[in-house]
Each structure stands twice: as structure tokens, then as C-alpha cells.
Amino acid sequence: MSASPPPSPTSYWPDGGSRQQSSRTAWTPLASRRQPVRSLSPRRIGRGGVGRLGRYVLTVGGIEPRKGSLDLVEAYALLGDPDVRLVIAGGETLFDYRAYRAAWDERAAELSVAPVVLGPVDDTQLPALVAGAEVFAFPSVKEGFGLAPLEALAAGVPLVVSDLPVFREIFRDAASYAIGPADLARQLRAAPRTDRSARSRALAATYTWPAAAAAHLEFYARVLNTSQRSAQSASPPVLGADCGGFLPDPGVKPSSVCHGTRLADRGQRR
């Protein structure tokens, strides 16, 4: 992990924002990561700046199985750097994962690590928190997209994600990929040494809300056209319409005739 602190940012967003850099501030780590600081208030960080956290690995989201939270705390323990904190913006979840959270807390204690769980972070404070991270970790075991890591890329922050097809499709060569805690720890350690910030920002800039809306409209139009063609090909034939103007004999079932074959010899003209 790099010993130099990241610049103090003010904002980032994929829709044209940038990581604005000011002069470097004094980065004073909070003693040791083994100090239990699970309930550090986001407001206290807001008053003191993200510099209060020192150097840190950041993730955003709930502590839950889908987010790979246990893998992340295992990987953090493997880093072996007491000056680097694991900071979780959020931590809560909509679902009842109390047993998982208890297992996560127990495992962290067994590993003698104390991640900083901030709870909900205000939108006005989140950009600086993300952009001040040394590396952003997102080891989900399943995801549909990944807005939080995309915002990290927009800030030029090194990104390490789990090796999922959806992440490969979205982040391409702008991220590092890991499988399991040991690999995750290696990638977290190596990511800050690889400067992909220009590539990351360029990729993030392609994901805008207008572009997303246009892609959805194109997809919906394609699906609608396909559905209409399928409906037309599956529609039951109209008597006489596909029979060259001839109707079948009254005793002949329509389904057995009128499928594109002229049946003049078996029917009568309308």
C-alpha cells in the first residue's frame, strides 16, 4: 500500500464531475486499526475531514452475504498493515441478516481487526469519503450493476472487485479482479501502485443517465418489434385471407387448411 496520502477531494460524479484536488493535508491515523471504532459518527468525520481516518480501504453498502462482507474482513486482516483502516460507509441492510452480522463481528474480533462502520453517510459527505480512499473494495458475490464502484472510478480511485462477469463487462481493464480473501488482499495491496486514474475516469464518463435512458429505449423498441413479429407469426389464420380468396368446405376444419396453400379445388369463392 502506498505510504503517501491521497489528495483531499471535493467532488466527483460520472456525469462530468471530477476529482478536484486541493493542497495535501496532514493525515493522522487514529492510533491503530485494532482500536474498536465501529460507531464513528459520519458528522465527526465531516467536521474533521476524511483525514481523520488516515489511510483507508473503503466499501459502500450493507454488511450482508451478497456483498462478500466476510471475505472483505478476511482480506483486510491479511493486509497486515496497522496504519490502513477498513471503512464501511453504510453497513445496514434492508433484509434480516442479523445472524450474518453477528458472525461478521465475531470473525473481526477473532482476527483482531476493527473495521470502521460509519452507518448512513450523507450525500454531501460521501464524495469526499470515496475520493479520499486509498482503494475501493467491492467483493460482491452477485450484482446487477455497481453504481458505488463506478463512482469510485469517476473519482480516480483504484478499484478492486470480485471476478464476476457483470463486473468484467462494466469495468473492463479499469478495475482489478479478485477471487477469495487471499487474492482480494493481494489486489488491495497492489492496486494503489497502478495508475489507472485517467482510464477509470474516461470509462466512468461513458456511463451517464442520458446514455442509460437511450440504451433502455433502444432495448424496449427491439423487444417490442420482436414481440410484434412473434405475435403476427403466431396469429390464427383468417378464413379467406390466406386461401387466395377461397373459403374451405363447411365440413373442413379451418386449422387444417388456409396456411398459405391455395385451396380452390376444395373450397368455394366467397
Secondary structure, DSSP 4 states (H G I P E B T S, - for coil): --SSPPP-B----TTT----B-PPPP----S-TTS--TT--HHHHHHH-GGGG-EEEEEEEESSGGGTHHHHHHHHHHH--TTEEEEEEEE--SS--HHHHHHHHHHHHHTT---EEEES--TTTHHHHHHT-SEEEE--SS-S--HHHHHHHHTT--EEEE--HHHHHHHGGGSEEE-HHHHHHHHHHHGGGS--HHHHHHHHHT--HHHHHHHHHHHHHHHHHHHHHHHHHHSPPPTTTTTTTEEEPTTS-GGGS-SS---TTTEEE-
